[in-house]
Amino acid sequence: MNMQEMGTAIQFRAPVKQFILNNERLGMVRQLPDFVKLAEAFGCKGIKCDAPADLDDAIREMLAYDGPVIFDCLVEKHENCFPMIPSGKPHNEMLLGEAETQGVIQAGGAVLV
């Protein structure tokens, strides 16, 4: 959904880091693109992590890279990926997952979202 922006990041060598929480679905549609190859097609770095034990090192690699990165982080296929923005709602009404975290984004923090 952000590929046009990645083209701009490559053009200007902006160190944009795109972190994908990948449950292999886009809504109700199964998606199986190879995001590492997609990153390489754009001329940026692609990283894929599918093991929790490798996550910290993969994130360090992403942050250390001086340029755009697409980071494909595989997560449990049947879990919802949070945060989620409900259809028709503003960013400051995003769902964070746990009931006790709902409604915690107040006016001061909302400007950052």
Residue pairs with C-beta under 8 A, 6 or more apart in sequence:
2 18
3 38
3 42
5 16
6 16
6 18
6 39
6 42
6 44
6 68
6 70
7 42
8 14
9 15
9 16
9 44
9 68
10 42
10 43
10 44
10 68
13 67
13 68
14 68
15 65
15 66
15 67
15 68
16 68
16 69
17 62
17 63
17 68
17 69
17 71
18 68
18 69
18 70
18 71
19 62
19 71
19 73
20 35
20 70
20 71
20 72
20 73
21 73
21 75
21 81
22 35
22 72
22 73
22 74
22 75
23 74
23 75
23 76
23 77
23 78
23 79
23 80
23 81
24 30
24 31
24 32
24 74
24 77
25 31
25 77
35 46
35 48
35 70
35 72
36 46
36 47
36 48
36 70
36 72
37 46
38 46
38 70
39 45
39 46
39 68
39 69
39 70
40 46
42 68
42 70
44 67
44 68
44 69
44 70
45 62
45 65
45 67
45 68
45 69
45 70
46 69
46 70
46 71
46 72
47 58
47 61
47 62
47 69
47 70
47 71
47 72
48 71
48 72
48 73
48 74
49 55
49 58
49 71
49 72
49 73
49 74
50 74
55 73
58 71
58 73
59 71
62 69
62 71
75 81
80 97
82 95
82 96
82 97
83 94
83 95
83 96
83 97
84 94
84 95
85 91
85 93
85 94
85 95
86 93
86 94
86 95
91 110
91 113
92 105
92 109
92 110
92 113
93 105
94 105
94 113
95 102
96 102
96 104
105 113
